[in-house]
Amino acid sequence: MTSSNPVSIRQISLAQPFTDQKPGTSGLRKSSRQFQTPHYLESFIEASLQVLPGVAGGTLVVGGDGRYGNRAAISVIARMAAAHGVARLITTTGGILSTPAASHLIRQHGAVGGVILSASHNPGGPDGDFGVKINGANGGPTPESITDAIYAATLELGGYRICAGGSDPDLSAPGRSSIGDLQVEVIDGVDDYVALMQRLFDFDQIGDLLRGDFPMAFDAMHAVTGPYASRILEELLGAPAGTVRNGIPLEDFGGGHPDPNLTYAHDLAELLMGSDAYKFGAACDGDGDRNMVLGARCFVNPSDSLAVLTANATLAPGYADGLAGVARSMPTSAAADVVAKELGLACFETPTGWKFFGNLLDAGRITLCGEESFGTGSNHIREKDGLWAVLFWLQILARKREPVSRIMAEHWSRFGRHYYSRHDYEAIPSEAAHALYARVKTMQPALVGQAFAGRSVATADDFAYTDPVDGSLTTGQGLRLLLDDGSRVVLRLSGTGTQGATLRVYLESYVPPSGNLSQDPQIALGELITAIDQLAEIRSRTCMEQPTVIT
């Protein structure tokens, strides 16, 4: 029903522009309280609507992961979209929209872009975090040229436009309304995504697996994937009720930290790693783009997961014709590289950030891609997709009818094993973190040829990437120590946190099929762990005896 309430466009002046709205690799993330500062959200949205191409007369997709502030932000964005001449705004019941589902809707409806309200895996609630990410017409994160222009606009902003009067969108059920000339469409956010998954995977075959002797557990972590997983796993595929745990999205994620790793999804990890009661387990993060996969007493490292999906891609109907290529982020292990080489596929190493995969996907250079930070995806959208990865694994299990642990063992016996781990040191005082990083960077030229962890440093650099599609150069992507036996250590400072800085240490050692494939990764990487701590003085400079998270 269309609202007949009159509306007017108001111009709100700012006493001064905000200077801290520079987006990171996944949008603008700040504390919930910061976003509640008067005019703060509106300023970033104003700059985004000024910069995003095609806004006037275009279609915009808006939704989020349900965290605190989600619904209120949708109302603000709708009123600002109306003031900027957007013709159509698509949002969802409850404002619940996963990042991968948003990417699909943008592409499906020919939208000029989308506003995704999420801080991904960061905690939510009044004392948690909030975030805004702008996606482009291809469904993926906007390139740096756009985010840089948005930031520049925020620094010069004198005010913003917003519609007053009329009614806020009713998110309680699907329907249509209007704010001035803006047509607002509220849809079921799950339907279109489910239809896409049904085109990619054999639901009959996966359903036969789940309805048999195959107990599994999926932890939605009280985040956005609960409704999607419940519809797909329990309603359509016939998994028993209760298979989806913590399936109701909550504004504070039930007080949890919606990051699907062994630390924050510890309840699920204990179920799978501590007994044989379940054959498969999985979890997704706050906005649904990350995944963790487990078998009985078997954790699947995200780098290995990308490699296994690449090696078995043709088992899924959507990829039965083969792959154009595969790409991984630089910090991700080279496990997928080995598979690609044997299968004769192109393989790309990119900086961290899904937008780099987007160029390769749009150009048809790759089909699958992934990051070590529990993100995997394909050319079906332009974001990583947690539930898609879970379904891909279930497709492989439905075809092979083997335990996850056996699939991993067979994979390593064919391709060798990349022992790999990431150590995160979170909430380090920014000054200490940057000083540690700068010191190692200064040391790098003198490290070449030096002994390190019983090996020799072959290359020491700061990773740079020239995009093979548009020729753009991206520098400063991580400090690498490449060793003479193929092992490596990488240091990066994360841009996704909201408090202090996070130092990420990536460790990797390759063992061929003839080597010892059954070691504990932390033991296999022990010499590298000790050596980088001594070189970078991590414990003394961070005042942390051990990492916050080990994956």
C-alpha positions in Angstrom: 0.0 0.0 0.0 1.3 3.4 -1.0 1.6 6.1 1.7 -0.2 9.4 0.9 1.4 11.3 3.7 3.2 14.5 2.4 6.9 14.6 2.7 9.4 17.4 2.4 13.2 17.5 1.7 15.2 19.1 4.5 18.8 20.3 4.3 20.5 19.6 7.6 23.6 21.7 8.3 26.7 20.4 10.0 28.7 22.6 12.4 31.8 20.8 11.0 32.4 17.6 9.0 33.5 14.4 10.6 37.2 13.5 10.0 37.2 9.8 11.0 35.0 8.2 8.3 37.6 6.6 6.1 36.3 3.1 5.1 38.5 0.1 5.6 38.6 -3.1 3.4 35.0 -3.9 4.5 33.4 -0.5 4.9 33.2 1.9 7.8 33.2 0.2 11.2 32.9 2.0 14.5 31.4 1.4 17.9 27.6 1.5 18.1 27.8 4.5 20.3 29.9 6.4 17.7 27.3 5.7 15.0 24.7 7.1 17.4 26.5 10.5 17.5 24.1 13.0 16.0 24.5 13.2 12.2 27.3 10.6 12.1 25.5 7.9 10.1 23.8 10.5 8.0 27.1 12.1 7.0 28.5 8.8 5.7 25.4 8.0 3.9 25.2 11.5 2.4 28.8 11.2 1.1 28.1 7.7 -0.3 24.9 8.8 -2.1 26.8 11.7 -3.6 29.6 9.5 -4.9 27.9 6.2 -5.9 27.2 6.4 -9.7 23.6 6.2 -10.9 21.8 7.0 -7.6 19.2 9.4 -9.0 16.6 7.3 -10.7 18.3 4.1 -9.7 17.5 1.1 -7.5 19.2 0.6 -4.1 19.3 -2.5 -2.0 19.5 -2.0 1.8 19.6 -4.5 4.7 21.9 -5.8 7.4 22.7 -8.5 9.9 20.2 -7.5 12.5 22.6 -6.0 15.0 21.7 -3.2 17.3 20.8 -0.1 15.2 20.0 -2.0 12.0 16.3 -1.1 11.8 16.8 2.5 12.7 19.5 2.9 10.1 17.3 1.4 7.4 14.7 4.1 8.1 17.4 6.9 7.9 18.8 5.5 4.7 15.4 5.2 3.1 14.6 8.9 3.9 17.9 10.0 2.6 17.6 7.9 -0.6 14.2 9.6 -1.2 15.9 13.0 -0.8 18.5 12.0 -3.3 16.1 10.9 -6.0 16.5 7.1 -5.7 13.5 5.6 -7.6 13.3 2.3 -5.8 14.6 0.9 -2.6 14.6 -2.9 -1.9 14.8 -4.0 1.7 13.8 -7.1 3.6 11.5 -8.3 6.4 13.0 -7.4 9.7 15.8 -5.7 7.8 17.6 -9.0 7.9 19.8 -9.5 4.8 23.0 -11.5 4.6 25.9 -9.9 2.7 25.9 -12.7 0.1 22.1 -12.4 -0.3 22.5 -8.6 -0.7 25.1 -9.2 -3.5 22.7 -11.5 -5.3 19.8 -9.0 -5.0 21.9 -6.2 -6.4 22.8 -8.2 -9.4 19.3 -9.7 -9.9 17.5 -6.4 -9.8 20.0 -4.3 -11.7 20.6 -2.0 -8.7 23.2 0.7 -8.8 24.5 -0.7 -5.5 23.6 -1.6 -2.0 24.1 -0.4 1.6 25.0 -3.4 3.9 24.6 -2.6 7.6 27.1 -4.9 9.4 30.4 -5.0 11.2 30.7 -8.6 10.0 32.2 -10.8 12.8 32.5 -8.0 15.4 30.3 -8.1 18.5 27.0 -6.2 18.4 24.7 -4.4 20.9 24.8 -0.9 22.4 28.3 -1.6 23.6 29.4 -3.5 20.5 30.1 -2.3 16.9 28.2 -1.2 13.9 29.2 -0.8 10.3 28.2 0.4 6.9 29.5 -1.0 3.6 28.7 0.3 0.2 28.5 -2.2 -2.7 28.6 -1.4 -6.3 26.4 -2.4 -9.3 28.3 -5.7 -9.7 27.2 -6.8 -6.3 30.7 -6.5 -4.8 32.5 -4.0 -2.5 33.1 -0.7 -4.2 36.7 -0.2 -5.4 39.2 2.0 -3.7 38.4 4.8 -6.2 34.9 5.0 -4.8 35.7 4.5 -1.1 38.5 7.1 -1.4 36.0 9.5 -3.0 33.4 8.9 -0.2 36.0 9.6 2.4 37.1 12.8 0.6 33.4 13.9 0.5 33.0 13.4 4.2 35.9 15.7 4.9 34.2 18.5 3.0 30.6 17.9 4.0 28.6 20.9 5.0 25.3 19.1 5.6 23.0 16.4 4.3 19.6 16.0 2.7 16.8 13.9 4.2 13.0 13.6 3.8 10.7 14.5 6.6 7.1 13.4 7.0 5.5 10.3 5.7 6.0 6.9 7.3 9.0 4.8 7.9 9.1 1.5 5.9 7.1 -1.3 7.7 9.6 -4.1 7.9 7.2 -6.6 9.6 6.1 -8.2 6.4 6.6 -8.0 2.6 4.8 -5.1 1.1 5.2 -1.8 -0.8 5.1 1.8 0.3 6.5 5.1 -0.7 8.4 8.1 0.7 7.7 10.9 -1.7 8.7 9.6 -5.1 10.7 6.7 -3.7 9.1 3.3 -4.0 10.0 1.1 -1.1 9.7 -2.7 -1.6 10.0 -5.0 1.4 10.6 -8.6 0.3 11.4 -11.9 2.0 15.2 -11.8 2.2 15.6 -15.5 2.0 13.6 -16.6 -1.1 15.9 -15.3 -3.8 19.0 -16.7 -2.1 17.4 -20.1 -1.7 16.5 -20.2 -5.4 20.1 -19.4 -6.3 21.5 -22.2 -4.1 19.0 -24.7 -5.7 20.5 -23.9 -9.1 24.0 -24.6 -7.9 23.6 -27.7 -5.8 21.7 -31.0 -6.0 19.2 -30.5 -3.2 17.7 -34.0 -3.7 21.2 -35.6 -3.2 22.1 -33.5 -0.2 18.7 -34.1 1.3 19.2 -37.9 1.0 22.4 -37.5 3.0 20.8 -35.3 5.7 17.8 -37.5 6.1 19.9 -40.5 6.7 22.4 -41.4 9.4 24.2 -38.0 9.2 23.9 -36.0 12.3 25.1 -32.4 11.8 25.1 -29.1 13.7 25.0 -25.7 12.2 25.7 -22.7 14.5 24.2 -19.4 13.2 25.6 -17.7 16.3 22.3 -15.7 16.7 23.3 -13.8 13.5 22.0 -13.3 10.0 22.2 -16.9 8.6 19.7 -18.4 11.0 16.7 -17.8 8.8 18.6 -18.9 5.7 20.0 -22.1 7.3 16.7 -23.0 8.9 14.8 -22.7 5.5 17.5 -24.6 3.6 18.8 -27.3 6.0 15.7 -28.1 8.0 12.7 -27.2 5.8 14.0 -28.0 2.3 16.7 -30.6 2.9 15.0 -32.4 5.8 17.6 -32.2 8.5 16.1 -32.7 11.9 14.6 -29.8 13.8 17.4 -28.4 16.0 20.1 -28.9 13.4 20.4 -25.1 13.2 21.5 -23.8 16.6 21.2 -20.2 17.8 19.1 -19.5 14.7 17.3 -16.4 15.8 19.1 -13.2 14.9 19.6 -11.0 18.0 20.7 -7.4 18.2 23.6 -8.4 20.4 24.1 -11.9 18.9 23.1 -13.3 22.3 26.1 -11.6 23.9 28.4 -13.6 21.8 31.2 -12.8 19.3 29.8 -13.9 15.8 33.2 -15.0 14.4 33.2 -18.7 13.2 36.5 -19.9 14.5 37.7 -22.4 17.1 37.8 -19.7 19.8 34.5 -17.9 19.4 32.4 -20.9 18.1 33.8 -23.0 20.9 30.5 -24.8 21.7 30.3 -26.1 18.2 34.0 -27.0 18.2 33.6 -29.0 21.3 30.7 -30.9 19.8 32.7 -32.0 16.8 36.2 -32.2 18.1 35.4 -33.8 21.4 33.2 -36.7 20.3 31.9 -38.8 17.3 28.3 -37.8 17.9 28.2 -35.5 14.9 29.6 -36.2 11.4 29.6 -32.6 10.2 29.5 -29.1 11.8 29.5 -25.6 10.4 29.1 -22.0 11.5 28.7 -18.6 9.9 29.5 -15.1 11.1 27.5 -12.0 11.8 26.6 -11.1 8.2 26.8 -14.5 6.7 29.9 -14.3 4.5 32.3 -16.4 6.5 32.2 -20.1 7.3 33.9 -22.7 9.5 33.7 -26.4 8.5 34.3 -29.3 10.9 34.1 -33.1 10.7 34.1 -35.5 13.5 37.4 -34.7 15.3 38.5 -32.8 12.3 38.9 -29.0 11.8 39.1 -27.9 8.1 41.5 -25.0 7.8 40.0 -22.3 5.5 43.0 -22.5 3.2 42.5 -26.2 2.8 38.8 -25.7 2.3 39.4 -23.6 -0.8 41.8 -26.3 -2.1 39.3 -29.1 -1.5 36.5 -27.2 -3.2 38.7 -26.5 -6.1 39.7 -30.2 -6.4 36.1 -31.4 -6.2 34.2 -28.5 -7.9 32.7 -30.6 -10.7 30.8 -32.7 -8.2 28.4 -29.7 -7.8 25.9 -29.2 -10.8 26.7 -25.5 -10.9 30.4 -26.2 -11.6 30.1 -29.4 -13.5 31.6 -27.8 -16.6 34.9 -27.0 -14.8 36.5 -23.9 -13.5 38.0 -20.9 -15.3 40.5 -20.4 -12.6 41.0 -19.9 -8.8 42.3 -17.0 -6.7 43.4 -16.6 -3.1 44.5 -13.7 -1.0 48.2 -13.4 -0.3 48.0 -14.4 3.4 46.1 -17.6 2.4 48.2 -20.7 2.1 49.3 -22.0 -1.3 47.2 -25.2 -1.0 44.9 -24.0 -3.8 47.9 -23.2 -6.0 49.1 -26.8 -5.9 45.6 -28.1 -6.9 45.3 -25.5 -9.7 48.7 -26.4 -11.1 47.8 -30.1 -11.3 44.4 -29.4 -12.8 45.8 -26.9 -15.3 43.9 -24.0 -13.9 44.9 -20.3 -13.8 45.7 -19.2 -10.2 46.0 -15.7 -8.8 47.4 -14.3 -5.6 45.7 -11.0 -4.6 45.7 -8.6 -1.7 43.2 -9.1 1.1 39.8 -7.7 0.2 37.0 -9.2 -1.9 37.0 -6.4 -4.4 40.3 -7.8 -5.9 38.5 -11.1 -6.6 35.6 -9.1 -8.1 37.7 -7.8 -11.0 38.9 -11.3 -11.8 35.3 -12.7 -11.5 33.8 -9.9 -13.7 36.5 -10.6 -16.3 35.8 -14.4 -16.3 39.3 -15.2 -15.2 38.3 -17.2 -12.2 35.4 -19.2 -10.8 36.4 -19.9 -7.2 38.2 -17.7 -4.7 38.9 -17.6 -1.0 40.7 -16.0 2.0 42.2 -17.6 5.0 39.9 -15.6 7.2 37.1 -18.1 6.7 35.8 -16.6 3.5 35.1 -18.6 0.3 33.1 -17.7 -2.8 32.5 -18.1 -6.5 31.2 -16.3 -9.5 27.6 -16.8 -8.4 27.9 -13.4 -6.5 30.6 -10.9 -5.8 31.0 -11.5 -2.1 32.2 -14.4 0.0 29.4 -16.7 1.0 29.4 -18.7 4.2 26.2 -20.8 3.7 27.2 -21.5 0.0 30.5 -23.0 1.2 28.7 -25.2 3.8 26.3 -26.5 1.0 29.3 -27.1 -1.3 30.9 -29.3 1.4 27.6 -31.1 1.9 27.4 -31.7 -1.9 30.9 -33.3 -1.8 30.0 -35.4 1.2 26.7 -36.5 -0.4 28.6 -37.6 -3.5 31.6 -39.2 -1.8 29.9 -40.7 1.3 33.1 -40.4 3.2 33.9 -38.7 6.5 35.4 -35.2 6.4 38.6 -36.5 7.9 39.0 -39.1 5.1 38.4 -36.5 2.4 41.1 -34.4 4.0 43.6 -37.3 4.3 43.0 -38.3 0.6 43.5 -34.7 -0.5 46.8 -34.4 1.3 48.0 -37.8 0.0 47.5 -36.5 -3.5 48.6 -32.8 -3.2 50.7 -32.7 0.0 49.8 -30.7 3.1 50.3 -27.0 3.8 50.7 -26.7 7.6 49.2 -23.4 8.2 48.1 -21.2 11.1 47.1 -17.6 11.8 47.9 -16.0 15.2 45.9 -12.9 16.0 47.0 -10.4 18.6 43.9 -8.2 19.1 43.4 -4.7 20.6 47.1 -3.8 20.8 47.7 -0.1 21.4 48.0 1.3 17.9 51.3 3.0 18.6 52.9 -0.2 19.8 51.5 -2.2 16.9 52.7 0.2 14.2 56.1 0.5 15.9 56.5 -3.3 15.8 55.4 -3.4 12.2 57.7 -0.5 11.1 60.7 -2.0 12.8 60.3 -5.3 10.9 59.8 -3.5 7.6 63.0 -1.6 8.2 64.9 -4.8 9.0 63.7 -6.7 5.8 66.5 -5.8 3.3 69.1 -7.1 5.7 67.2 -10.4 6.3 67.7 -11.9 2.8 70.2 -14.8 3.0 70.0 -14.9 6.8 69.2 -17.9 8.9 65.6 -18.2 10.1 63.9 -21.2 11.9 66.5 -23.6 10.6 66.1 -22.3 7.0 67.3 -19.3 5.0 65.3 -16.2 4.0 65.0 -16.1 0.2 62.8 -13.0 -0.1 61.8 -10.3 2.3 59.3 -7.8 1.0 56.1 -5.8 1.4 53.6 -7.5 -0.9 52.4 -5.4 -3.9 49.9 -6.4 -6.6 49.3 -5.2 -10.1 45.7 -6.1 -11.1 45.8 -8.1 -14.3 42.4 -6.7 -15.3 42.6 -2.9 -14.8 46.4 -2.5 -14.3 46.0 -0.8 -10.9 48.8 -1.1 -8.4 48.1 -1.9 -4.7 51.1 -1.7 -2.3 51.7 -2.2 1.4 49.8 -5.4 1.7 51.8 -7.3 4.2 55.4 -8.0 5.3 56.6 -11.4 3.9 59.5 -13.6 4.8 59.7 -16.3 2.0 62.1 -19.1 3.0 64.2 -21.3 0.9 62.1 -24.4 1.5 58.8 -22.8 0.5 57.8 -22.0 4.0 56.8 -18.4 4.8 55.8 -16.0 7.6 53.6 -13.0 6.9 52.8 -10.0 9.2 49.8 -7.8 8.6 48.0 -5.1 10.6 44.2 -5.5 10.3 41.9 -2.7 9.3 38.7 -4.4 10.4 38.7 -3.8 14.2 37.4 -0.8 16.0 39.6 -0.7 19.1 43.4 -0.5 18.8 45.1 -2.6 16.2 45.2 -6.3 15.4 48.5 -7.9 14.5 48.0 -11.0 12.3 50.9 -13.5 12.0 50.5 -16.1 9.2 52.7 -19.2 9.3 53.0 -21.8 6.6 55.1 -24.9 5.9 54.6 -27.3 3.0 55.1 -31.1 3.3 54.9 -33.2 0.1 52.7 -36.3 -0.1 55.7 -38.4 0.9 56.2 -36.5 4.1 54.5 -36.5 7.6 50.9 -35.5 6.9 49.5 -36.1 10.4 51.2 -33.5 12.6 49.5 -31.0 14.8 49.9 -27.7 12.9 51.1 -25.8 15.9 53.9 -28.4 16.5 54.7 -28.5 12.8 55.0 -24.7 12.7 56.8 -24.5 16.1 60.2 -23.3 14.8 58.6 -20.6 12.7 56.4 -19.4 15.6 59.5 -19.1 17.9 61.6 -17.4 15.2 59.1 -14.7 14.3 58.4 -13.9 17.9 62.1 -13.4 18.5 62.6 -11.4 15.3 59.6 -9.1 15.7 59.7 -9.1 19.6 56.0 -9.8 19.6 55.5 -10.8 23.2 57.6 -8.0 24.6 56.2 -5.2 22.4 52.5 -6.3 22.7 52.8 -7.3 26.3 50.9 -10.5 25.3 52.2 -13.9 26.2 50.0 -15.6 23.6 47.7 -14.8 20.7 44.1 -13.8 21.3 43.0 -16.2 18.6 44.8 -19.1 16.9 43.3 -20.6 13.7 
